[in-house]
């Protein structure tokens, strides 16, 4: 017979709140092993005794057969003495208090197939219960108040289990064995409906909501991570009303559709799109719009893409099933404030926007927006990393010497906490431009520090002194402060995303970033590794007349670029005759006109020149609409000179203006512009050839057409290209880059091949 052994097992990773203990319990019972399993602050622990072959099979299965939501980082085994009085049972033990926290918390997960089947079964006791969940799905991060992940440390603590739920929770053979949010209509959260002008009339909350949506009302709906605003997506008047009340003139809305069949009526998802839509993360997926689809045109004006998501909570499944159509589902907030998630706040802040409220009494501990992704070249490009992804860490390919906090940028802010080989990139915070968002930012850092037991010794921040994230960092005492140049952080983020150190040729194209020479960067070629960089090329600099006003009014950038090129576009000048000469004089004088090499501002200028967008209602709008205008079949380029690795934007503007004068169609000009930018990126990299790998980062590379053409051009010249997949290319990935730079500088005392360490 096989000799008997006993081992202690420690499992690290996302192993709490995902049914790992029940899985281990069932595995041990199947193999007839004795011992126990439990949760603690460091993850999952177990002691197992039995024949050595069966113990080995148990340890192997922990990694290879883990539950769907588990992410097993490591399984450590320590031999122990065989117990003399071992009991022939395997049990789940209580979680001990205290200890250093090193466990990981699962992201919220879309409703699983088993729960959906129960939800739709008239004979099931949870039939049409909007809070059904199990070990494989349901709320996680948004309800967690602390670790270990046990019910008392979640917002479900106030809902004592009924006898039926308790039996399931304690039954090793039940699908809800040790499922912390387990509940039912008897003991769990309840829905209610409130309409501003009348009390509910006795109908169910779901029926009242469906009736309100069909009547054209704007309904605020409490979801997993906050409130959403919903209207009938096929009603022009309802969508227009929502736009007017929310003061959201043009930015596309996301829509929720009942199922894949409904999705195919409005978008062409393709294989990758369908896989994303039906994944446990259930993000908003940006997909090509179907011509002549049923959606109101006001859902996504002047846009060939639609952001689509499927129901990801039981409540959404019930609502969309009863409604029988698609709804707009957009974050409920006021102006640029973060998503509303507290009930009293929602009733007060949304009362001028929403006609009615569908809410419930399960508290949300951490507000979390929906994630946004798009398929690009067979991969997933994250545009906003939040619900379904956060707080799962980005695993670093080497450990950080000390705990690090990366404070992120000003726009599309995230923060990042790093310990050991885990970088915890936060959920999307938003633009740090008002008190509510700053409060969400500081509260988020405090919660994450406690959740993951991180006490930063090093705090990395942007060089821009007026960023609120920089001010927050510099106000922290007793820590080492590390300033990281914005575009170096972009490239470092791409390196960390791909588990590489560099050096690479980094191409960082975005809107604005504080340069080390006092100008505003944004069209940069950097020879970079994690520790440092050298600026080896850039787009030609031009003035930004009016500073921030030039971001809001792209025609100003067109005026500056045209003046630098020595030409005038009469049509554009006529549209702004009253202010044109003053803006040109301002640019020439340098008064309130900082120099910029920004690729984002170049896209703005071309968009204005083509009549796409003179003023914007949201950040990046002009560039987004220019991409939508471009004819994807056009392959022509403009001749552009490169002098000492500086790209002549004058050549680009002259060529665009000449094409326009020759009555070349706008879609052709827009495509030639995109192709030309891709071409010059490859040409500059070829001239430099200081590295064989090119890293592409920055918000401009969220332009799928530009990214695709740039990768093709670089591959044609023999370069290896790395891009983002685990964090966004935009400023949402900056915090990871800051952490990677700070850790690299601390970890090495050798001289970096790159020069700047700012």
N, C-alpha and C positions, 0 to 999 in steps of 0.2 A: 504493500500500500504506500501511496505518496505520503511523505513525512508531513506532519502538521506544523504550521508556522503562524505567527501573528505579526502584523505590521501596523504602524501608524501611517495614515495617509493624509496629506494636506493638498487640497485642490484650490488653485487660484484662478481668477478670471471673473467673468460674469456668471456667477454660480449661485446667486441668491435671488429669490423671487422668480425662478425659472423652472421650479420643480426638480431641482437637483437632488435634494434629500430623499423625496419619494422615489426618484429614479434609482438612487444608490440602494435604498431599502429594498425595492423590488428585485434589483440585480442580486443582492446578497441572499435574499430569500430563495431566488431561483437556483443559485449555486450552493445553497444550504450552508452558508457561512454564518458564523456568529460574530457579534460585536455591536457597534453602534455608529451613527452618523449624526452630525449636528452642524449648526451655523455658529460662527463667532465673528468678531470684528475683522478677522483676517480672511474669511471665506468659509470653506467647508472643511471640516475635519472628520476623520473616521478612524476607528480601530477595527481590524478585520482578522478573524482567525479561521483556519481550516486547512485542508490539503493544499500544498504549495502550488500545484497546477491551477486549482480553482481560485486561489488568492491572486495569482498572476493574471488569470482571465478577468477577474474583477477589476484590477488596476487598469488593464488594457481597455476594457469596456468604458471606464469612466471618461476616457478621452474620445474613443471612436464611436460610442453610441449615446453621447450626451443628449439631453433634451433639446428640442428645436431652438429655444431662445438662449441656450447656454453658449458661452464662449470660453473654452478651457484654455488658459494660458500655460499652466504647468501642473503636473501631478508629481508630488514629492513623496517618496516612500522611505520609511525608517523601520528597520527590523526591531522587533520587541521580543521579550521573553514570552513564551506560551503560558497562558493563565492556567493555573492548576484547577480552579473551580469555575471554569468558563460555563456560562449558561448557553444552551443550544438555541438561542434566539438572536435576532438582529433587530435593533430598535432605533428610533429617532429620539435623541435626547434634547433637553431644553438648552437654549442658547445662554452661555455664560455672559455676565456683564463685564464691561471694561475691556482693556487690551488695546494695543495699537491697531488702528483701522487700516486694513489694506485690501478689503474686499471691494469688488466692483458692483455697481448698481445697474440693473437692466433698464433699457429704454422701454417706453410704452409700446405695446404690441397690438396689432390689429386682431380683431375677433377671429378665432380659429374655426375650422370647419365643424368640429364637434359641438362647439357652443352654438354655432349658427343652426345646426340641425335641431338642437334642443329648443332654441328660440322660436323655431317654426313648427314645432310639434305640439298640437293641441293637447296631447296627453301628458306632456311634461310639466312638472310643477313650476318650471321657469319659463313657460310659454309666454312669449312677448314681454319678458322682463328686461328692461333696457340696461341693466347693469350686470348681466350674466358674464362670467369669466371663469378661468380655470388656471392651472399651472402653466399652460402654454400660451396664454393670451391675457390681454386686459391692461389696466393701469399699473404702472410701476413707478418710474421716476417722478411723475407729476404728483404722486400721493406720498412719496417717501419723506419723512421728517428726520430720520436718522438711521443708523445701522446698529446691529444687524437687521436685515430686512425681515422683520416680524410685525405682525398686525399692530402691536402697541406703538410702533414707531412709524405708523402711516396714518393718513387721515381717515382710515376705516376703523380706527380705535374706538370711535364713538358709536359703533354699530355692533353690539354683542350678538354673537351667532345664536340662531334659534337651534332647537334640538336637531332638526333635520340637517342643517348645515354643519353642525358640530359632529354629527355621525359621519358625514362625508369627509370632513377635515381630518378625522382621526382614523379612518378606514384605509389601511395600506393598499387595498385593492381598488380604491375609488380614484377617479380622474381628478378629484379636487383634494386629494390627500395633501395636507399642509399647504394649500393654496391660500395665501394670506388675505386677499380681498374677497374670499368666498362670501356669498350672500344670496338672498332670494327675496321674493316679494314680502315675506313675513318679517324679515329682520334687516333688510338692506335699505339703501337710499331710495328716495321717492322722487318722482317727477311732479312738477306743477307748472301751470300755464297762467300767465298774467298779461292782460291786455290793458293798455293805458287808460282807455275810456270806459271800461266796464269790467265787472267781476266775471269769472268763469261761470258758464251757465249749466254746469253739471256734466258736460261731455268730457271725454278723456283729454288729458293734456296733449296727446299726440293728434287726436282728431281736431282739436281747436287750432293746433299749429298748422296742420294741413289745410284747414279751411281758410286760415289767415293768409297763407302763401298763395292759395288759389284766388283769393280776393285781391291780390296785388300788394299785400302788406310787407313791410320790412320786419323780420323777426330776429331777435337776438337769441341765439341758442348756445347754451353752456356745453362745451365739449370737454375733451381730456385735459387740454392745457390752457383753456381760457374760453372766452365767449367769441362766437362768430356772428356775423350779420348775414342773413339769408333772404333771398327773394327768388321768385320763379325765373329761371334762366332763359325762358322763351318769351317772357313778357318785356317788350321794349319800355313800357311805361314804368314797370316795377324796377327794372335795372336803372333807368334814368332817375327815378326817385332816389334810389340808393346812392347813385353818384352825386346827386345834388346835395343830399343831406350830409354825406361824408366828405364833401368837397374834394372828390377824387375825379377830376375831369377826364383823364385819359388813361391812367394806368390800368392795364388789363386786370380783370377779376378772374379768380379761379372758380371752377365749377365742380360740383360733386354729382356724379351720375350713379344710377342704381346698380349697374353691373357692367361687365365687359361688353355685352351686346349693345348697351346704350352708349358706351364710350366710342364704339366703332362708328356710330352714327354722326359723331361730331369731330372725331380726330382719326388719324391713321396711326395707330400705336406701334405696329411692327412687333417683332418677337421680344425685343428688349423692353419696349414700352409696356407691353402686357405683363412681362415679368415684374417690372417695377410697380405697376399699378396693383398687382395682386400680392406683392411681398408683405411680410409682416410689418415692415416699416411704413408702408402705405403713404408715400409722399405725394405732393403735387408733382405731376410729370408734365413738362412742356412738350407738346406734340403737334405735328402739322395739322392744321385745321382742314376739315372736309368741306369742299365747296358746296354751297347751298344747303348747309346743315340747318337744323331747327333753332339754333341759338339766336337770341337777340343780338343784333350787330353791336349794340352798346357794351356787350360783355368784354370784347377785346378789339376796340376800334383800330384800324390800320395795322393789324397784326395777323400774320399767317400762322401763328402758333396759339394754342389754347393750353392753359394750365388745368389739368384734369386730375381728380382723385376719386377713388372709390370709397364707400362707407368703411370706416375703420373702427367704429364702436357699435354695440348693439343698438343704441339709440339712433344712430345714423341709418343703420340697416332698416329699422322699423319705419323711420320717417320717410326715407326715399322709397321704400316699398309701398307705403300708403299713398304717398304723393304721386307716384307713377311717372315722374319725369325728373329733369335735372334742375338743380338749384345753384345759384351763385352762393359761394361760401367763402367769405373774406373775413380776415381778422377784425374783431370789434375793438376799435380804438377811436380816440378823438385826435384829429390832426396827425401829428407825428409822434404821439405818445405810444407806449408799448401796449400790447394786447391786454384788455381788461379781463381779470380772472376772479375777483372777489364779488360776491353777489350784491352787496350794498353799493359798491362802486359801479357795478354794471347798471343798476337801476337809476343811479344818479347821473352818471356820465353819458349814458346812451339814451336817455329819455327824449332827447330832441332828434334822435336818429331812428330808433326802433319804435314800431307801433305796438309790438307785443314781445313777451319774453317766454322762452321755454327753458326752465332751469331745474335744478335738483339740489339736494342737500348733502352731496358728497363734496367736501372741500377740496380745492386744488391747492397744493402747497407751493408748487413752482410753476409759474406761467411759462408756456412753451408754444411758440408758433408752429405751424405746419412746415415741414421741410419742403424744399423745391429742388427738383433734379431735372436733367434732360439727357437723353441718349446722344452721344457724339462719337462717331467713328467706332461703334461697337462697345463703347465704354459708358460709364455713368459719370456725368459731370454735375457735381453738387453746386447749386447756386445759393441755397440757404440750408445750413445743417442744423436741424433742431429736433422736433418731435420724431421719434422712431430711431434716431441716431444718437442724440445726446442722452445720457452722459457716457456712453460707451467710449473708451479711450482710444486714441491713436497710439499704437505700440511703437516705441522708438527702437531703433536698431542698436542703441547703446544707452546705458543708464546715465541719468543726470547725477553729478556728484552731490548736489544739495537740492533741496526743494526750491522750485522756481515758479514765479508768477509772471505771466506775460499779460500786459494790460490791454493790448489790442489797439485799434485805431479809433478814429472819431466816428466814421460812417460804417454801417453794417457791423457794428462792434460785436466781438466775442472776447472773452478772456480765456486764459489757459493756465491750468495748474499742472505741474509736472513733479513726479516723484518716481524714483527707480527708473523703470523703462516705460512708464505710462504717462502720456500727455492727455489730460482731461480738457478737451476743447469744449467750451460751454455751448449751451443753446444760443440761438440768435438773440442778441439783446436789442439791437437797432441802432439808430443814430443818436449819439450822445449830445443832443442839442436842447434838452429841456430837463426840468427837475424830475419828472416821473421816470424818464428813461435812466437818468443817473442813479435814482433811487433803486430801480430794478437792477442796475449794474452792481452797486455796492452790496445790496442784499444778496445777490447771486454769488458774489465772491465769498461772502461770509458763510453762506449755506454750503457751498462746495468745499470750502476749507474744512468745515466740520464733517461733512459727509465722507471725505476722503482722507481726513486727518493729515492735512498739508499745512505746514507752517513755513511760508516762504522765507528763505534766507537771501534770495536774489530776486529782484524785481526788475523786469525788462520793460521798456517803454519806448514810444516813438520819440523822435527828436523834436517834433513840433511843440513848442512851449505852450501853445494855447489849446491843444487838445485836452479835453476834460479827463481823458484816460491818463495823459501824461501828468496832469496836475494831481490826480489821485495817487499815482505812483510816487511822485516826489514828496507827497505829504506823509508817506509811510516812513516811520522811524525804525531804526535798529536793523535795517536791511542794506544790502549792497544794491545800488542803482546802476543799471546798465542801459544806456541809450542805444537804440538800434535804428539805423536809417531805414525809412519806409520801404524802399524798393529792394534793399538787401533783405529785409524781412520777408518780402514776397518770394524772392528766390530761395531763401532758406526754408520757407514753408513748403515750397515745391520739393526741395531736397528731402526734408523730413517726411513729407507725404510718400516719397518713394524709397525711403530708407537708405539714403545716400549722403555722403559727406562732401562731394565735389572734389576738385574744382569743375565748374561748368561755365559755359557762356550763358548767362542769364539774361533773358529778354523780359523786362518788366514794363508793361504798358498799362497805364491806368489814367485816372483823371488828374489827381494832384498828389504830391508828396513833398515833404520838406527836404530840399537838397543840401548837401554839405557845402555848396558854393554860394548859398544865399538865394538861389533861384528856385522856382517850382518845377520839380522833376515830374516825369510821367511817360517818357518815351526813351527808356534806358537800356543800354547794353552793358552788362556788368560781367567781369571775370570774377567769379565768386566761389567761395566755399562757405561752410557754416560760420567760420570765425571772422571772416573779413571779405572785402571786395575792392575792386578797382573799376572805376567808371571808364570804360574803353570806347564808348560810342553813345550817341543819342540823336534824337530828332532835333532839327534846327529850332532854336529858341525864338519865340515871338512874344510881344507884350500881351498881357491879359487886361484889356482896358476896363477899369472898374473893379478889378479883383474878383470878389465873389459874384458880382453882378454879371460877369462874363460867363459864369457857370449857369446862371439862371436864364441868360439871354444869349444863346449861341450866335446870333447875328453879330454880336460884338467881336467874337473870335474870327468870324468871316471877314469883318472889316479890317481887323489887325493883319490877318494872313494876306488879304488882297493888297493892302497897303505895302506890306513887305515885298510882295511880288510886283509892285508897281503898276497894278491894274485896278479897275473899278468895275464892279458888276452893277450896271445901271438899274436892273430890276430890283435887286436887293437894296441898293441905295435909295431908290424911290420909296420902297416900303418903310424906310426909316429916315426919310429926308430931314425930319426935324432934329434928329440927334446925330446924324452920320458924321458931319464935320467935327463936332465936339468930341466924339468917340475916337476918331482918327487922330485928332490933335492930342488927346489924352494919351493914346498909345505911343505917339512919337515923343512926347515929353517925358514919359516914364512916370508921370504922376499917377499914383494909385494904379499902376500898371506893371505888376511884377512880371519878369521874364519867365516863360514856361516852355518846357520841351514836351508838354503833355500830348500823348497820343489821343487821349479822350477828348481834349479840346480841339484837336485836328479833326476828329470825326464830327464834332459839333459844327465846326466851320463849314465842312463840306455839306452837312445836312442843311444848314441855313442857306448856303449858296444854291443848292438844288431846290430850295423851297419846301423842304421836308418839315423843318421845325425851326422857327425863329426864337421862340421862347419855350421853356420846358415847365411841365407841371410836376415832374418827379425826376430824381437823379438818374442820368443816363438815358433819358427819353429820346433825345435826338439821335444818338448812336443806335439805339434799339430800332427806331423807325427807319434809319438808313439801311441797316442790315435787312429789314423786311422788304425794303424797296428793291434791293439788288437782285438782278436776274442771275440765278445760279448757273445758267447755261453759258453765260458770257465768260470768256477766258482771256480777254485782252488786258494789257497793262499799259501804263504810262512810262515814258522814259524819265528816270529820276537819277540825279547825280548824287554821288557820295564822296564828300571831300573830307579826308582825314577821319573817316568813320562817323561823319556827321551827315545825316540824311537831309537833303534839300527839300523842305516842305514847300518852298517857293515853286519848285518844278511841279510838284503835285497840284498845287492850287492853279497854276497857269494852265496845266493840261485839262483840269476839270472845267475851268472857265472857257477854254477854247472849245471843248466838246459841247458845252452848253450853248455857246454862240453859234455853233454849227447845227443846232437843233437835234443833237444826239439824244435819244430817249433817256429819261432819268434812270430807269432800271439798269441800262447799259453803263451809264456813267458811274452809278453807285457800285456796280460789280467791278468795273475796271479800277476804281479806287481801292476796294478791298484787295483785289489781286495785286495791285501795286505795293500795298503795305506788306503783304505776304512775301512778295518778291524781294523788296529791299531788306527785310529781316534776314532772309537767306543770304543775300549778297554781302551784307555787313558781317555776318557770322563767317562767311567764306573768306573775306578779306582778313579777319582777325585770326581765325583758326587756332586760337590759343587753347582750345579744348575740343574734344570730339563729341561731347554731349551738350545739347542745348536745353535749358529749362525755360518753359514759357509760363509766366504768371502775371497777375494783375487783372483787374476787372474787364479790361478791353478784350482779353482772351476768353471771356464768357460769350463772345460773339462766335457762334458756331461756324459761320461761313469763313470768318477770318482764321479761326483756329485750324479748320480743315485745310484751307489753302496754304497756311504757313507750314503746317506739318509736312504737306506734300512737297513744298519747295525745299525745305530743309533735308528731307529724305533724299530728294533728287541730287543734292550736293553731298550726300554721304554722311550726314549727321545722324546721330542717335538723338531722339527727342523724348523728354519726360514732361508730363503735364500732371495736373491735379486729379485725384480720384477720391481721397478720403476727407478733404476739406475744400472749401471753395477757393477758386483762383482770385476772387475779389478780396476786399478787406476783411471778410469773415475768416480768412486764413492767416491774417497777419499775426495774431497772438501766438499761434503755433510756431511761426517763423521767429518771433522774438524769443521764445523759450529755447528754440534750437540754437540760436546764436549765443545767448547767454550761457547755455550749458557747454557749448563748444569752446568758448573762450576760457571758461573755468577749467575745462577738462584737459586742455593742452597748454604747454608752455613753449611749444615750438613756434617758429615764425610761420605765419600763414603766407601762402603764395600771393594772396591779395593784400592790398595796402591799407585801405581804410578800415577802421574798427569802430566807426561812428554810425 
